[in-house]
Each structure stands twice: as C-alpha cells, then as structure tokens.
Amino acid sequence: MTPISHRHVAGKITGTLMLAASLLLGSVALADDHEAEDSGEAWLPSLITETPQEGFALAVTLSQKGVGTTQPDAEVRKAQRPEYAEDPDSLIAASHVIATHFQTVAAANDYWRE
C-alpha cells in the first residue's frame, strides 16, 4: 500500500472544495454573496427549511460558500477546474462535503419530523 502524503490530501481537499463551488454555484452567485457580506446583510439567517429538498439546497449553498470564502478569486477557481473536474475522487469528496452539511441542516430541522 502506498503512503498518502499530507500535501496530496490537502490538494484533493482544495480541489474538491473548488469543484463544489464551480459545479454548483458559479461565479455570479458567489459575487452576489460577497456583496451581501459587504453590505452587512446576513447570508445565512437560519438553518431551518420547510422541506428536506430545501435543506439539501442549503447544504449545497453552505458547501459553495465555504469554497468561495476559501478562494474568493473566481478566475483562480476557473483556472484550476481542469485539475479536478474529471477526477472521480474529487467528485466523491465534493459529495461528501455536501452530505456532511446536509446532516447538520437535517439535525437543525429535527429531520423534518412533524
């Protein structure tokens, strides 16, 4: 078994986060989020959603926001896209990040129990 370096893992994580932002949000929406931050407007007033589908959309937004905060330069994200856009490990890792956020949102919504 080949040892995995910390640098390799960090590169995969960075690529994954960038993939999530690029595939799911796009630079225009990120710019809107940053403008809202600059204006003092809260971009995340609550984790409460009406339905699980809205909760999943929120989980995606949380993932995208993390990428946009980590790398706010859309041109840098776009330039690095070829490195991770077709990497199955990056796609799986992006899904994992979203799933982790979805767990948080679901718990905050008491798993949408009535």
Salt bridges, closest charged atoms under 4 A:
GLU37 OE2 - LYS65 NZ 2.71
ASP87 OD2 - LYS12 NZ 2.56
ASP89 OD2 - LYS12 NZ 3.95
ASP110 OD1 - ARG113 NH1 3.65
